[in-house]
Amino acid sequence: MWAEICALSTLQAFEGLADSVCSRSSTWRVIYDCLEPHAAKLPDKWSEKLNSFQSLCVLRTLRADKVPDGVLHYVIQKLGPQFVEPPPFDLMACYKDSNVLSPLIFVLSKVL
């Protein structure tokens, strides 16, 4: 994780990120320990300095396991919730579209 923070710090927008993590490690630890780090505000000037995509990059360095949640949050923020919500299922309309040559096939999945 530290190597990724250092690598990210080499980019102009993230200049000083590694120093900030070193000097304010307890503040950054709160983000790391947070249940929803994708929704948490970054410490110090970073929340104002970085745009939402850049904040997603910081999330990737700190909590790679929460990147899918961060991407979902990013898409909702930039495009709207209609791009992440599944369309309503209309069984009758699907049934009317089917015939003996194109039957209905249901794929059941478990949402986590």
C-alpha positions as protocol buffer text, in pm:
chain_id: "A"
residue {
  index: 1
  type: MET
  ca { x: 0 y: 0 z: 0 }
}
residue {
  index: 2
  type: TRP
  ca { x: 282 y: 239 z: 84 }
}
residue {
  index: 3
  type: ALA
  ca { x: 444 y: 180 z: -256 }
}
residue {
  index: 4
  type: GLU
  ca { x: 117 y: 274 z: -426 }
}
residue {
  index: 5
  type: ILE
  ca { x: 84 y: 590 z: -218 }
}
residue {
  index: 6
  type: CYS
  ca { x: 440 y: 686 z: -311 }
}
residue {
  index: 7
  type: ALA
  ca { x: 373 y: 611 z: -678 }
}
residue {
  index: 8
  type: LEU
  ca { x: 57 y: 822 z: -672 }
}
residue {
  index: 9
  type: SER
  ca { x: 250 y: 1105 z: -505 }
}
residue {
  index: 10
  type: THR
  ca { x: 471 y: 1134 z: -813 }
}
residue {
  index: 11
  type: LEU
  ca { x: 175 y: 1271 z: -1010 }
}
residue {
  index: 12
  type: GLN
  ca { x: 127 y: 1647 z: -1003 }
}
residue {
  index: 13
  type: ALA
  ca { x: -224 y: 1644 z: -855 }
}
residue {
  index: 14
  type: PHE
  ca { x: -113 y: 1419 z: -569 }
}
residue {
  index: 15
  type: GLU
  ca { x: 212 y: 1595 z: -486 }
}
residue {
  index: 16
  type: GLY
  ca { x: 268 y: 1580 z: -111 }
}
residue {
  index: 17
  type: LEU
  ca { x: 26 y: 1293 z: -52 }
}
residue {
  index: 18
  type: ALA
  ca { x: 294 y: 1062 z: 90 }
}
residue {
  index: 19
  type: ASP
  ca { x: 417 y: 1338 z: 322 }
}
residue {
  index: 20
  type: SER
  ca { x: 61 y: 1401 z: 439 }
}
residue {
  index: 21
  type: VAL
  ca { x: 7 y: 1031 z: 511 }
}
residue {
  index: 22
  type: CYS
  ca { x: 334 y: 1021 z: 710 }
}
residue {
  index: 23
  type: SER
  ca { x: 276 y: 1337 z: 911 }
}
residue {
  index: 24
  type: ARG
  ca { x: -97 y: 1281 z: 975 }
}
residue {
  index: 25
  type: SER
  ca { x: -106 y: 901 z: 990 }
}
residue {
  index: 26
  type: SER
  ca { x: -372 y: 894 z: 1264 }
}
residue {
  index: 27
  type: THR
  ca { x: -607 y: 1103 z: 1049 }
}
residue {
  index: 28
  type: TRP
  ca { x: -551 y: 882 z: 745 }
}
residue {
  index: 29
  type: ARG
  ca { x: -598 y: 575 z: 965 }
}
residue {
  index: 30
  type: VAL
  ca { x: -957 y: 687 z: 1027 }
}
residue {
  index: 31
  type: ILE
  ca { x: -1021 y: 665 z: 651 }
}
residue {
  index: 32
  type: TYR
  ca { x: -853 y: 326 z: 636 }
}
residue {
  index: 33
  type: ASP
  ca { x: -1062 y: 190 z: 925 }
}
residue {
  index: 34
  type: CYS
  ca { x: -1389 y: 343 z: 804 }
}
residue {
  index: 35
  type: LEU
  ca { x: -1669 y: 106 z: 700 }
}
residue {
  index: 36
  type: GLU
  ca { x: -1750 y: 330 z: 401 }
}
residue {
  index: 37
  type: PRO
  ca { x: -1422 y: 495 z: 303 }
}
residue {
  index: 38
  type: HIS
  ca { x: -1558 y: 584 z: -41 }
}
residue {
  index: 39
  type: ALA
  ca { x: -1804 y: 822 z: 126 }
}
residue {
  index: 40
  type: ALA
  ca { x: -1562 y: 960 z: 386 }
}
residue {
  index: 41
  type: LYS
  ca { x: -1404 y: 1302 z: 352 }
}
residue {
  index: 42
  type: LEU
  ca { x: -1028 y: 1297 z: 290 }
}
residue {
  index: 43
  type: PRO
  ca { x: -813 y: 1463 z: 556 }
}
residue {
  index: 44
  type: ASP
  ca { x: -665 y: 1812 z: 540 }
}
residue {
  index: 45
  type: LYS
  ca { x: -670 y: 1992 z: 207 }
}
residue {
  index: 46
  type: TRP
  ca { x: -715 y: 1673 z: 5 }
}
residue {
  index: 47
  type: SER
  ca { x: -1093 y: 1675 z: 5 }
}
residue {
  index: 48
  type: GLU
  ca { x: -1094 y: 2021 z: -157 }
}
residue {
  index: 49
  type: LYS
  ca { x: -786 y: 1973 z: -373 }
}
residue {
  index: 50
  type: LEU
  ca { x: -886 y: 1650 z: -546 }
}
residue {
  index: 51
  type: ASN
  ca { x: -1181 y: 1592 z: -774 }
}
residue {
  index: 52
  type: SER
  ca { x: -1400 y: 1286 z: -733 }
}
residue {
  index: 53
  type: PHE
  ca { x: -1200 y: 1069 z: -975 }
}
residue {
  index: 54
  type: GLN
  ca { x: -874 y: 1160 z: -805 }
}
residue {
  index: 55
  type: SER
  ca { x: -1033 y: 1075 z: -469 }
}
residue {
  index: 56
  type: LEU
  ca { x: -1119 y: 738 z: -620 }
}
residue {
  index: 57
  type: CYS
  ca { x: -750 y: 693 z: -700 }
}
residue {
  index: 58
  type: VAL
  ca { x: -662 y: 763 z: -336 }
}
residue {
  index: 59
  type: LEU
  ca { x: -928 y: 511 z: -231 }
}
residue {
  index: 60
  type: ARG
  ca { x: -758 y: 258 z: -458 }
}
residue {
  index: 61
  type: THR
  ca { x: -429 y: 305 z: -274 }
}
residue {
  index: 62
  type: LEU
  ca { x: -581 y: 289 z: 75 }
}
residue {
  index: 63
  type: ARG
  ca { x: -864 y: 38 z: 39 }
}
residue {
  index: 64
  type: ALA
  ca { x: -860 y: -155 z: -288 }
}
residue {
  index: 65
  type: ASP
  ca { x: -1142 y: -373 z: -155 }
}
residue {
  index: 66
  type: LYS
  ca { x: -1376 y: -73 z: -154 }
}
residue {
  index: 67
  type: VAL
  ca { x: -1308 y: 42 z: -512 }
}
residue {
  index: 68
  type: PRO
  ca { x: -1631 y: -118 z: -648 }
}
residue {
  index: 69
  type: ASP
  ca { x: -1830 y: 80 z: -391 }
}
residue {
  index: 70
  type: GLY
  ca { x: -1633 y: 390 z: -482 }
}
residue {
  index: 71
  type: VAL
  ca { x: -1701 y: 344 z: -852 }
}
residue {
  index: 72
  type: LEU
  ca { x: -2070 y: 297 z: -781 }
}
residue {
  index: 73
  type: HIS
  ca { x: -2068 y: 617 z: -575 }
}
residue {
  index: 74
  type: TYR
  ca { x: -1878 y: 796 z: -855 }
}
residue {
  index: 75
  type: VAL
  ca { x: -2124 y: 687 z: -1125 }
}
residue {
  index: 76
  type: ILE
  ca { x: -2421 y: 796 z: -912 }
}
residue {
  index: 77
  type: GLN
  ca { x: -2254 y: 1131 z: -845 }
}
residue {
  index: 78
  type: LYS
  ca { x: -2157 y: 1201 z: -1208 }
}
residue {
  index: 79
  type: LEU
  ca { x: -2430 y: 1032 z: -1414 }
}
residue {
  index: 80
  type: GLY
  ca { x: -2717 y: 971 z: -1175 }
}
residue {
  index: 81
  type: PRO
  ca { x: -2871 y: 674 z: -997 }
}
residue {
  index: 82
  type: GLN
  ca { x: -3055 y: 553 z: -1306 }
}
residue {
  index: 83
  type: PHE
  ca { x: -2723 y: 421 z: -1438 }
}
residue {
  index: 84
  type: VAL
  ca { x: -2676 y: 180 z: -1147 }
}
residue {
  index: 85
  type: GLU
  ca { x: -3033 y: 75 z: -1073 }
}
residue {
  index: 86
  type: PRO
  ca { x: -3165 y: -224 z: -1266 }
}
residue {
  index: 87
  type: PRO
  ca { x: -3473 y: -157 z: -1477 }
}
residue {
  index: 88
  type: PRO
  ca { x: -3802 y: -287 z: -1340 }
}
residue {
  index: 89
  type: PHE
  ca { x: -3884 y: -637 z: -1456 }
}
residue {
  index: 90
  type: ASP
  ca { x: -4211 y: -674 z: -1645 }
}
residue {
  index: 91
  type: LEU
  ca { x: -4288 y: -1044 z: -1678 }
}
residue {
  index: 92
  type: MET
  ca { x: -4593 y: -991 z: -1898 }
}
residue {
  index: 93
  type: ALA
  ca { x: -4399 y: -781 z: -2151 }
}
residue {
  index: 94
  type: CYS
  ca { x: -4124 y: -1044 z: -2161 }
}
residue {
  index: 95
  type: TYR
  ca { x: -4381 y: -1319 z: -2209 }
}
residue {
  index: 96
  type: LYS
  ca { x: -4539 y: -1133 z: -2501 }
}
residue {
  index: 97
  type: ASP
  ca { x: -4196 y: -1098 z: -2665 }
}
residue {
  index: 98
  type: SER
  ca { x: -4125 y: -1471 z: -2639 }
}
residue {
  index: 99
  type: ASN
  ca { x: -4228 y: -1745 z: -2880 }
}
residue {
  index: 100
  type: VAL
  ca { x: -4136 y: -2106 z: -2949 }
}
residue {
  index: 101
  type: LEU
  ca { x: -3815 y: -1995 z: -3125 }
}
residue {
  index: 102
  type: SER
  ca { x: -3710 y: -1744 z: -2856 }
}
residue {
  index: 103
  type: PRO
  ca { x: -3808 y: -1876 z: -2515 }
}
residue {
  index: 104
  type: LEU
  ca { x: -3771 y: -1701 z: -2182 }
}
residue {
  index: 105
  type: ILE
  ca { x: -3459 y: -1794 z: -1989 }
}
residue {
  index: 106
  type: PHE
  ca { x: -3422 y: -1683 z: -1628 }
}
residue {
  index: 107
  type: VAL
  ca { x: -3082 y: -1640 z: -1468 }
}
residue {
  index: 108
  type: LEU
  ca { x: -3109 y: -1617 z: -1093 }
}
residue {
  index: 109
  type: SER
  ca { x: -2830 y: -1448 z: -902 }
}
residue {
  index: 110
  type: LYS
  ca { x: -2766 y: -1357 z: -544 }
}
residue {
  index: 111
  type: VAL
  ca { x: -2706 y: -990 z: -475 }
}
residue {
  index: 112
  type: LEU
  ca { x: -2442 y: -930 z: -209 }
}
